[in-house]
Amino acid sequence: QVHLVESGGGLVQPGGSLRLSCSASGRIVGANTMAWYRQAPGKQRELIDSMTFEGVTDYRGSARGRFTISRDNDNNSVYLQMNNRKVEDTIVYYCATWSPLYARAYFGQGTQVTVAP
């Protein structure tokens, strides 16, 4: 079992920046990928970006230019730097991790980001 806890969400003004953090604990294996998703009410979770243990990223179209993923392998953590926030970025963000050695992917409980004046 792997536990993920996100932090750093909250209120940010349009055009502002925010950095989300996610810490993993439990039975972590080294060859894992960590990722960030977002989910709007009534819609499926959308992958924003992921990063392998070796640092290979998988940017998606919506992420390019306004999101930057990074990770700290020593502390089993992943981060998402979000710049130039827009009102439509008001959404719940989830941290995730997966590995061929895990039985399934794991998700955190999510953190709400609200973009408003």
C-alpha positions as CSV (number, residue, x, y, z in Angstrom):
1,Q,0.0,0.0,0.0
2,V,1.2,3.5,-0.9
3,H,-0.2,6.6,0.6
4,L,-0.1,10.0,-1.1
5,V,-0.8,13.3,0.6
6,E,-1.1,16.5,-1.4
7,S,-0.6,20.0,-0.1
8,G,-0.3,23.6,-1.3
9,G,-3.8,24.1,-2.7
10,G,-5.9,27.2,-1.9
11,L,-6.8,30.5,-3.4
12,V,-4.8,32.3,-6.0
13,Q,-5.5,35.3,-8.1
14,P,-5.7,35.1,-11.9
15,G,-2.2,35.4,-13.3
16,G,-0.7,34.2,-10.1
17,S,1.4,31.1,-9.3
18,L,1.0,28.2,-6.9
19,R,3.2,25.2,-6.1
20,L,1.6,21.9,-5.1
21,S,3.4,19.2,-3.2
22,C,2.8,15.5,-2.8
23,S,4.5,13.2,-0.4
24,A,4.4,9.4,-0.7
25,S,4.8,6.9,2.1
26,G,4.3,3.2,2.6
27,R,5.7,0.4,0.5
28,I,7.4,2.5,-2.2
29,V,9.5,0.9,-4.9
30,G,12.2,2.8,-6.7
31,A,11.0,2.2,-10.3
32,N,7.9,4.4,-10.0
33,T,6.3,7.2,-11.9
34,M,4.7,10.1,-10.1
35,A,2.1,12.3,-11.7
36,W,-0.4,15.0,-11.3
37,Y,-4.0,14.9,-12.5
38,R,-6.9,17.3,-12.4
39,Q,-10.6,16.7,-12.3
40,A,-13.5,18.9,-12.9
41,P,-16.9,18.1,-11.4
42,G,-18.7,15.5,-13.5
43,K,-15.7,14.8,-15.7
44,Q,-12.9,12.2,-15.8
45,R,-9.5,12.8,-14.3
46,E,-7.1,14.4,-16.8
47,L,-3.4,13.7,-16.7
48,I,-1.4,16.9,-16.5
49,D,2.1,15.6,-16.4
50,S,4.1,12.7,-15.1
51,M,7.7,12.0,-14.3
52,T,9.6,8.7,-14.0
53,F,12.1,8.0,-11.3
54,E,14.8,8.8,-13.9
55,G,13.3,12.2,-14.6
56,V,11.5,11.5,-17.9
57,T,8.4,13.6,-18.2
58,D,5.2,13.2,-20.2
59,Y,3.7,16.6,-20.8
60,R,0.2,16.8,-22.1
61,G,-1.2,19.5,-24.4
62,S,-3.0,21.4,-21.6
63,A,0.1,21.4,-19.4
64,R,2.7,22.9,-21.7
65,G,3.9,26.3,-20.6
66,R,1.9,26.7,-17.4
67,F,2.8,23.6,-15.4
68,T,6.2,22.3,-14.4
69,I,6.6,18.9,-12.6
70,S,9.6,18.0,-10.5
71,R,10.3,15.3,-8.0
72,D,12.6,14.6,-5.1
73,N,13.4,10.9,-5.1
74,D,15.2,11.1,-1.7
75,N,12.0,12.3,-0.1
76,N,9.5,10.4,-2.2
77,S,7.9,13.7,-3.2
78,V,6.6,15.3,-6.4
79,Y,5.8,18.9,-7.1
80,L,3.7,20.9,-9.6
81,Q,4.6,24.5,-10.2
82,M,1.6,26.3,-11.7
83,N,2.1,29.7,-13.3
84,N,-0.3,32.2,-14.9
85,R,-3.4,30.8,-13.3
86,K,-6.7,31.3,-15.0
87,V,-10.2,31.2,-13.6
88,E,-10.8,27.9,-15.4
89,D,-8.0,26.3,-13.5
90,T,-10.3,26.2,-10.5
91,I,-10.3,22.5,-10.0
92,V,-9.1,19.6,-7.8
93,Y,-5.6,18.4,-8.3
94,Y,-4.6,14.8,-7.5
95,C,-1.2,13.2,-7.1
96,A,-0.7,9.7,-8.4
97,T,2.0,7.1,-8.6
98,W,2.3,3.8,-10.4
99,S,4.9,1.1,-11.1
100,P,5.0,-2.3,-12.8
101,L,5.7,-3.6,-9.3
102,Y,2.5,-2.1,-7.8
103,A,-0.8,-4.0,-8.0
104,R,-2.5,-0.7,-9.1
105,A,-2.1,3.0,-9.4
106,Y,-2.5,5.0,-6.2
107,F,-4.0,8.5,-5.9
108,G,-4.0,11.0,-3.1
109,Q,-7.2,12.6,-1.7
110,G,-6.8,15.7,-3.9
111,T,-6.3,19.4,-3.2
112,Q,-8.6,22.2,-4.3
113,V,-7.2,25.1,-6.2
114,T,-9.4,28.2,-6.6
115,V,-8.5,31.0,-9.0
116,A,-10.4,34.1,-8.2
117,P,-9.8,37.9,-7.9
